[in-house]
Amino acid sequence: MSSIKRAATLKRTSIVVALMSIIGAASAQSTTGSLYGSAPGAAGASIIVESDSGLKRTVEVNANGRYTLGALPVGKYTVTLQRDGKVVQQRDNVQLKVGAGTDVSFAEAAATTLETVTVTAAQLPKIDVTNTVSRSVITSEQLDVLPLGRSAEAIALLAPGVVAGSGAFLNGSRASLSFGGASVSENAYYLNGFNATNPLNNIGGVSLPYGSIDQQETFTGGYGASYGRSTGGVINQLGKRGTNQWHYGVQATWQPGSLAESPRDIRYPGASLPPGYELQDPTLPGSLYRSRRGDRADRTTYSGYVSGPLIEDRLFFHLAGEYDRSSGALTNSIESAQQGRRHYTLDAPKFYGKIDWNINDSNTLEYTRIQNTDRYDAYYRAYDYPTRQEGERTGTFANTTKLKDNFDIFKFTSYLSDDLTLSALWGRSRQRNLDANPLDSSNPFISGANNQDPSITGGTPIRNDQPAINDKASNAGSTTRGLRVDLEYRIGDHELTAGIDNMTFQANNEGQAMTGPGHAWIYSRVAPGSSPSPGFGITPPGGDGYFVQKYIFSSTTSMSLQQKAYYLQDRWQVTPDWLLTLGLRNDKFTNYNSAGVAYVESGDQWAPRLGAAWDVFGDSSLKVFANLGRYYLALPNSVAIRGASASTYTREYFTYSGIDANGNPTGLTALGPGPVSSNNEYGQTPDPRSVAPADLKSQYQDELILGFEKTLGDSWNSGAKATYRRLQTAIDDTCDAGRIGDKLDAMGVDPSTLDIPGCVIFNPGKRNTFLVKKRDGSGYVPVSMSGEDWGLGGQKAKRDYVAVDLFIEHPMRNNWYGRVDYTWSRNFGNTEGQVKSDLGQDDVSKTQDWDSSYLMEYAGGYLANDRRHQLKGYGAYQFTDEWTASATLRVMSGAPKTCLGFYGADESDPVGYGSSYHYCNGSPSRPGDAGRQPWTARVDLGVMYRPAFAQKRLAFGLDVFNVFNQRRPLQSESKYEEGPYTGSNTYGIGTYFTAPRSARLTASYDF
């Protein structure tokens, strides 16, 4: 047979094996990869695989000349075909990718003649026809080169359909993300297979030291029944591990503020109000709201690692540390409680350690230790806005925040036979969540000092030394425990997998407390003759409309959460060209309050999953695939805060005749009956049996994906994918207690004999049955509430996401690789998800949406994470053996704007929520009707030099971020009014912006 025919035969055989082997199912928590291939004419011969960490496994070539080996730790392998103790062929440096199968096939002639052949390369299929999962994988080699931020979120933003969440939602100092139109709390993070999502509110998670990331998977949909608890996306990081070779390295990065541009100054927007309306302060439009000139930071990172064998082929370790420090200055706005310039330091030390023990060729044990700290400190210097000059230190401090996470993860894998594998993972974590102030001032927080009556202050606002309105308990924090067991069995054309997946979360003294005397003062003004809060019958303040509010908000509590799941999945190769993935998962979620009493029990939740892949021509040049699945999401622990535990959230309205030296109002005259609460939070403890219905359904979403991938010649891949996601059930709270009273009246029950809860958790638009406690203690009255009973009519929670993704890719060849993705999407409905971005409200599943039917009028529109157009790209080109250039690109259309005002044409406030209704100037205003934020375009460039004289162990890099220095708003203030007919001076002002241009220098040495 000629070499051409032999190569063609090998290629065809590899394709058949890729279709026939049932391995490499990508999954959200996967830490392993698989090998498969063919050895024609070598039935009965042995395939021996050995990793660079000494793991060795042997499998026999079957009667059809094929073999498979699954559940292999990610790394580099040597694959050998051996017969009668003689090496027939050998492949070196075979790199396994997480969650994927790698084809290593052997030539028919050598397998038949037993000639020893060294195979230097194999033609791998360009299109992976073995799965239907939507994911991207970035390797450590790419992370070394691409100009990226050193975080899991920066890496994930390369994936199509992933956008940055609102800047209001942070996990420590780390950013949040939205996947496929979902809110930022609907994602899951994993480290070496263990859940590392924020244990309190599910916003964000923990990531590895950047240099310790071996691979990062970013899932945007379509994963199988073995994983769940996400209706957004999944970030799965795998850390590096030790091998039989000793390695060590050090790296330093420097991002000097002197090479960065300043952010743009922010000015009060101009306002054109209709007749009958006036601004809170008509003199402010166009004037300076916040100076940001010179607001820059220096950032340095030092990291190092060492890895190698403790016992060759058996015991290995990898240790790595990273210290990241940012220090800079930020100027507070002219309205801030502290009129000054904040000088801050952000320290983020990380530690990663991993031990791998190959007990024998059939059993392995892994231990991972991770420590991750995020600490923020700051002090103030005086700042004079008229002269824009910085003065001396004021003696005040910003709150010190510290988020510290520790993880211990153990994983045992047993290869019981060639077809049966058992894996068990157990892990635990502990988080400390500090938020306190070094000053501990006894003064109240003063908000809105610029709105104090100038006839009293003489036009000079009176402030004090209290820098923060809230802090946390000194021992606030969370712990988690998790157990996962999976059993995989291959039989014929089926790969069956069954398992359990359990997590427990415990939170201690989380929530917020008031600083100082336990209350704050909020100064404001309304148009003369207007009521500051007509919904509570607050009388107009008279005069020029100046008034003050006494504000109290306290919510500290403890809570816990149990998540249990089991599943069964079958990957079935129906024909050589068709693969089906059939799965069923059952999830159960139980939330407990501070007394350990369950207030939400989900019961059985069955989630079917179905995937299909068709290799159209049988040569891996065109794949058509589809995926249909249901995904459930638990309520995070934080729902108990303000939901199932005692909390206080009140405002009391006064006029005043004076202000003392510490900003306290004097000569108070009440404008209302006393403290009022829009959510009926007066410090009472909710009854756990009344706070949520027994028939509450967990949030779930159905997802349909249809797509294809196609080779273009020998050097290009392309594809298209359509995604449709529909939110079927949501969970939020409603605070319209009067509606329950009306239903009791209709039932012939006297509401005055019952303790009607102020707010309850429910499924918006669905029928739920609540238990209302009798005041005489004799039991409960069941009340069935439909959407109509809540005044919603036929309105229910709605969120539809539809997207079309197109991509073209040039894999690494001829010294370069690159990929470009374009996404058109539409995210429409009346429910963003568990949070509310336009207000920065992170009360997960307790947003102001659905608190009353009045708040939901005209709520349907384009949701906060809607980005109609996205263009992303990344790539690198190696000019010479020493020089490499790289780039990333992100171009996006802007987010929709929201305008929230008082209710209706008469500017009323039927439920006491103030400027929170979907009306502007008395007219309906749906989300998006107020326009959109501008398009943004960001180009990041990098260059790396690895000198030959240092044998490429030494590297120098330069990255420039936002090369064209585009500085545009990403989000703006949505609150339109301060009172009826009183326009807010900050409506429409930018709240979060694209980061200005900066540069980063890197030096590293690896041995």
MARGU-220948 format. One record per residue (C-alpha): residue in one letter; x, y, z. Coordinates in pm, whole numbers, plus 50000, padded with zeros to 5 digits. Layout:
# residues N
AXYZ...
END
This chain:
# residues 1007
M500005000050000S501355034349908S502025059850177I499215081350041K496705052950062R498005043350407A497535078850535A494045080350387T493125047450552L494465059550886K492425091450858R489215072750776T489815048351060S490395076751306I487095092451205V485205060151255V486745055851598A485825091451693L482235083351607M482115048751760S483885055352087I481645067852362I484055089452556G484935125352621A481565138052737A482185174352833S480745182053172A480635211853400Q482825197753675S485045174953468T488695171853571T489625144353326G489995136452957S489975104952746L492005086652484Y490665065552203G491905052851868S492345024251627A495074998851559P493914979751249G495134944151242A496364946051603A493514928351782G494794914552110A497744938252125S498114962052420I497814999752441I499915013952723V499435049952827E501735067053075S501415102553198D504235126053280S503175121053641G503765083753626L500165071253593K500175040053374R497165022053232T496914993252989V494004982752769E493674956052502V492814963952141N489444947752074A488414925451787N487444955551577G490904970851617R489774998151856Y490465009052216T489225034852466L490575047652797G488505072153000A488735092453320L492415101053270P493805130953461V494545160253229G498215161953132K500735149352878Y500925112552791T503015087352603V500845062252416T502425029352308L501145000552095Q502814968752218R502574932052123D504394903052286G506454927752485K507684945952176V506964982452097V505184985451763Q504395022851762Q504705050952011R503285085952043D504905111752271N503605144552421V499915136852372Q498065165552544L494665157752695K492065185452719V489545185652997G486195169952912A487285159052565G488545128152386T491885127352204D492305104451903V495585085051898S495465059251620F498185036851479A499115028251120E497784995450988A501074984350825A503154987751138A500484971351353T500444941551117T504194937551053L505264946751407E507734971751269T508704997851523V507555031951403T507815065651573V504675085451499T505385122551521A501875135351444A498395123851367Q495625140151170L493025148451430P489455155951324K488995193551302I485355190551404D484625172451729V481625150351652T481565133251992N479585158752195T476935185852178V478135208152459S478595245652409R481915254152569S485355268952513V488685257752659I491645281052713T494955264452801S497885276753008E499915281352690Q497325305952559L497075323452896D500825329452885V500505348752558L497085365452529P496605400652673L494035392352939G493155403453288R494415378653545S491015364653646A488555337153562E486055363453449A488465379553201I489095345353045A485375337153031L484615369652846L486305354152541A483375330152508P480395339752288G477305352652469V479165361552790V478955397952898A480175416853205G477575420653478S476695453553639G479555469553830A477255469654133F477625432054171L481045422654302N482465392354478G484985410454694S486775431354432R486135405554162A483685411853878S480525392853787L479305378753455S476085372253268F475855340953050G473205338252782G470925365252919A470835351353275S471495372253585V474895372453755S473805349254039E472855320353809N476385307853733A478555281053890Y482325280753956Y484425249254005L488035243554113N489445208854043G485885195654046F484645212554366N481995239754381A483735273054446T480765296254386N480185323554644P478515303454926L476325332055045N474675347854741N475995327854443I477465359154281G480905350754145G483365325854285V486975317854366S489645312554103L493185298854105P496415318754098Y496685328553732G499925310053672S498495278253826I495635275153578D496245245253354Q492965248353164Q489745268053200E486465255653057T483705280953004F480295264552949T477545284852787G474975256952766G474075221552675Y475865201052941G474515167153045A472535153553339S475575147653557Y475695184753641G473215212253720R472455241653958S473075267453689T470695285353453G473465308253331G476945294353267V479775275053428I483455282953483N485565252153550Q489245256853634L491825229153653G495055235553838K498465223353738R499965191853889G503415177953952T505225154553712N508325132853707Q510355163353610W511285191253849H510045225653750Y510155259453915G509515294753803V508975330553909Q507075359253748A506545396153813T504055419553647W503895457253679Q500975478753568P502195514053646G499725541953692S502095565053505L501365545253186A497595546753236E495075572953131S492705589153380P488985581453367R486765609153233D485245634553470I481525630253533R479175659853506Y475545664253597P473485657053286G471445683953123A467725680553183S464725691152981L461645686153195P458055691353080P455875718753226G454915712353586Y458215695053673E461325709653827L464745696453916Q465705690254273D468465716154220P468075735653892T471585750253920L473465717353880P473125706053512G476485707353338S478475712353657L481065688053788Y479615658253973R482805638154017S486385646753941R488415616953821R491475634853691G494515616453818D492515587053951R495045560453858A496505529754023D499705509654031R499395472054025T502105446454086T501975408754097Y504635384754218S504225347354174G506265315854190Y505875278354180V507765246054231S506675211054131G508115176654094P508175140954224L508395131654588I508525095154480E509105090054109D506075076253926R504065075754250L503875107754451F503975143454314F503355178754430H502785213154284L502995244254505A502305279554385G501835313654541E500725347154405Y500675381554564D498685408154380R498605444254506S496815474554362S497215508954515G495765541454390A493365570054452L489715576554374T487975610054419N484535608554578S481665626254410I480615660654524E477545644654688S479425618354892A479235616855268Q483025619955278Q484185649355071G487645636654993R490025615554794R490205578954885H493685563354882Y493245525854871T495205493654875L493845460854747D495805429754842A494945396054691P497345368454799K496625333254674F498035299054745Y497565266754550G498925232854644K498235198854493I499465163954582D498875134454346W499405098854462N499365070354214I498605043454470N498915017754192D497965015953826S494295012053920N493845037554200T494775074254241L494285099354519E494455137354484Y494505164754746T494115201854666R494565230954905I493535265854798Q493715298554991N492325330154839T492155364355008D490725397254888R491425426255129Y490595463055075D491825492055292A491585529455233Y492015563155404Y490815597855305R492525630355223A490605662655195Y489605674054847D488465708854750Y486175707754445P486345744854353T490155743254323R490405705654259Q493215703654511E493995675154747G494695683255111E495875665555424R494595633055570T491195637355734G491545609755992T488695589655841F488845556055670A486765536655425N485475503255550T488025475555550T486645445355367K488215411155365L486935380455184K489065350155270D488375315255132N490095282355219F489445249655035D490415213455099I489515189654817F490085151954804K489425130154499F489765092354471T489595074254137S489515036554096Y489745019653758L487854988353861S488164973853510D488684985753154D484944993553140L484135003653498T485425034853676L484535048554019S485365083754130A484565100954459L485225137254547W484815153154890G485635188754972R485075216255223S485555253755230R485485281555485Q484895318155406R485425347955634N483525379155529L484815410255708D483345445255666A484245470055939N485735504555989P488935512156182L487465544956306D484255531356463S482655565856475S479615571156699N478115596156453P475325586856210F475945584355839I474915616055655S473525611555303G472495639455066A474365667155250N474245687854930N470455688454970Q470505704055315D468485736255346P470935764355247S469065788955467I470435768455759T473865758555627G474655790155434G475255768355129T478085748255292P477035711955351I477565698755705R479095664055722N480825643055989D483465615856024Q481155585955961P482325571155627A479985540955599I476285535055638N476545497455704D478995471555830K478905434555922A479245412756228S482855405656323N482405367956279A480395367855957G481245339455720S480245306755556T481285270455539T480535244255275R480835206455241G480375186254927L480355149754822R480205137054466V480355100354360D480245088853995L480205053753850E480865049553475Y480245017053290R480815009952921I478804982252762G478584978352385D477605011052225H476535026452556E478355045552826L476205045853138T476955070053420A475175072653753G476015093854053I475125116054346D476015152754389N475405167754736M476345201554887T475725217755227F476115255155294Q476165271155640A476285309055691N476915326556021N475895362156116E475635374255758G473675404955655Q474145441355747A474015463556053M473865501356084T476955520856186G477115547756454P473955550956669G472055525856455H470455549956207A471375573455924W470055607655813I469115612955448Y468585649355342S466445656855039R464085681354872V460865679054671A458975704454467P456955727554695G453545712954770S454615677154693S454705648054935P458045629754975S456135596754996P452445599654911G452015561954942F452445564655319G450465596555354I453525617755430T452495654355432P454325679855214P457205696455404G456135731555311G458465760655242D461015752554972G460435714955013Y463435705455230F463085674955458V465115647155616Q464615609755662K465705588255955Y466795555855791I467305522055962F468355489855791S469475459155987S469435423155863T472105401856039T471195364956067S472445329156022M471105302955781S471885270555596L471115252655272Q471195216455155Q471395206554789K471045169954694A470975154254350Y471275120954175Y471335113453804L471555087153531Q473015093353185D473545072452872R475765081852581W474565059452302Q476295056151965V473215046851764T475045043851430P478575052651317D477265087251227W474745093851506L475365099751876L472595104452134T473035116352490L470095107652714G469995118953076L467745124953374R468665144353688N466785149354013D467555179454234K466295187054584F466895220154765T466115228255129N466665262655286Y466785267455666N466445299055877S468565308756179A466645284656403G467405255556171V463785253456057A463155247055687Y461245274855513V461675261955156E461685225155055S461685219454683G460805182554665D461755162454358Q462715182454052W463225161353741A465425176153469P465605156653141R468525162352900L468755151552535G471605157452292A472335145451937A475275148651698W475285138551330D478475135451126V476825143750795F479485130850555G481145106050787D484505123750765S484215149051050S484045178050806L480455187650891K478675182351221V475015190651286F474045189851651A471175197251886N470605198952258L467425201552463G467525203752840R465955216153160Y468085232553432Y467085239853792L468535266454020A468455266454401L467775296454620P471125307054768N471655310155142S471265348055138V467515345355069A467045340255443I468395375755493R465295397955492G463315367955366A463065342355648S464695360955938A464055392556134S465035425155963T464355462155998Y463995485355700T462265517955793R462165554955705E460765583255916Y460135617755763F460725651855927T461235688355862Y464005705056063S464935739256185G468655733856238I471665711256182D474335705456446A478085703556385N477925666056317G475195668856056N472325658156284P469055676356216T467555695656509G464115710156568L462415680156410T458735680656313A457245647556200L455625646155857G453975612455915P452815586856170G456325574256251P458645548356092V457215533255774S458455503455575S457635496355213N458375459455279N456715457655623E460095451155788Y459795463156147G462125438256314Q459635409756350T460695373556286P458705357856001D456975324856068P458945298855865R455705281155770S454215313455635V457165329655458A457005305855159P454355282655018A454715244955049D454145241754674L456895266654577K458625255854257S462335262254212Q463525284853935Y464085265053617Q464825271853254D464435252052933E467105254752667L467215244852301I470415246252094L470705238751721G473915242651528F476535230651288E480305231851249K482105229450915T485705227750799L486795252950535G489725237450353D492635224650557S493205255150775W489855269150886N486845258651090S483515276551097G480105272251248A476775286451353K474545279951650A471065291351750T470125291952119Y466715296552275R466345299052652R463025303852828L462635309953198Q459685288153296T459465295653667A461075322853880I461205329554253D460935364054407D459155379854699T455945399854709C455035424554982D451405432154901A449935418155224G446625435555157R445985411554870I446085382255110G443625400855332D441295405855036K441415368754955L440655359855319D437655383155309A436465365454994M436885332155178G434765344755468V437695346355710D438325377155924P441885389155840S442205405856181T442295371556346L445425361656154D449085372156141I449375380755772P453065381355671G454365413855528C456405397655250V456315362155119I458375342454870F456375330454569N456415320454203P455345351854011G452275344953800K451795309553938R449295296954194N450785291554541T449155281354869F450295299555185L449735290755548V448625321255751K448975317356126K445995322556357R446695347856629D445185325456896G447845299056823S445315272756715G446855266156374Y447015279856022V444595289255746P445625278555393V445225306155136S445565298454765M446815328854576S446835330654196G448315357453974E444865372953953D444635373754332W447905393354343G446465417854089L448795405953815G446075393653581G447665369753334Q451145384153387K453845359753494A457605359753514K459085360653165R462605359853031D463315348652676Y466805347352533V467395340052167A470805341852005V472625333051686D476365326951718L478705326051419F482395318051435I485415312851216E488635298351353H492165291951235P493745265251458M497455267351531R499205263051195N501885282651013N502835299151343W499465315251417Y495975308951547G492885330551575R489175330051633V486365355051571D482825351651711Y479775372551628T476635370051841W473245384951768S470935381452066R467675393852214N466975392352587F463375402452654G460925399452943N459925413853279T462365394753502E466125398353477G466545369253716Q467495368654083V468955404054096K468065438153953S470915455253768D469295488953694L469095495454071G472185475554169Q469925454554393D471705422754504D468955409554734V468915376354550S465335365154470K464035394054684T464205423254441Q461575450554434D460135434754119W456845416854195D456525433554537S453295448054400S451325446454078Y451805484254042L455575479354014M455095454353730E452965476053506Y454915481653181A457805461053324G458155440553004G461005451852780Y464655446252701L466415432553006A469565446453164N471905420253014D470585424552660R473405431752415R472045430252062H475425427151891Q478695412352014L481915407951816K484795390251988G488165378551869Y491515366551994G494675352551842A498455351651839Y501195351251575Q504745338851627F506955360451408T510135342051501D511175316451758E511705345551997W508865370151923T505105365251953A502335390851911S498765386552035A495465405152050T491935403552185L488885422852061R485455429952211V482885451852033M479395454352184S476215473952147G475025491252462A472705479852737P469105492452751K468335522052976T465535522653233C463515552053362L461745547253696G459435574553830F456295579354034Y453105561453935G450765572853661A449865606553522D449015619553870E452485610454010S451035589554292D452765563154504P450245535254569V452615511554755G455125535654908Y458075527454681G458735562654559S460405566354221S460225529354134Y457415526053880H457785522053506Y456635557653434C458535588253317N456915622753319G453655605153399S453825583053087P454555545453068S458245537353013R459225501352951P462835489852995G464665501452685D462195529152599A464635554352746G467275544352488R470515525052509Q474045530352627P476605537352352W478505510152167T481855500552317A484945487352140R488015474452319V491255462952158D494025448052372L497465440952225G500405421052356V503935411852256M506255385952415Y509995380852377R511685347952472P515415352252401A517205322352254F520295328352468A518225318852777Q516905287252607K513435303552612R513195300152988L513245337853025A510335358652891F509485395752874G506045408452784L504175440852719D500375442852711V498355473952629F494685473552727N492025494952559V494525506952303F492235534252166N491345546752516Q487605545452463R485925556352785R482165552452764P479345545953013L478195510253058Q475295518553289S473465549453411E471225560353696S467625549153640K465835567853921Y464025596553748E462545615854041E463275625554401G459595632254463P456425637954262Y457145663153985T460695666554123G463345654853878S466545638554007N469725657053914T471535623853869Y469025606253642G470905593753336I474355600353486G476935573553412T477505549753702Y479995524853551F482395530253262T484895511953046A488365512253198P490795537053037R493975526952856S496685510253065A499845489853011R501355459553182L504985448153185T505855411753256A509045392853329S509205355553403Y511675326953432D510745290053411F513045260753457
END
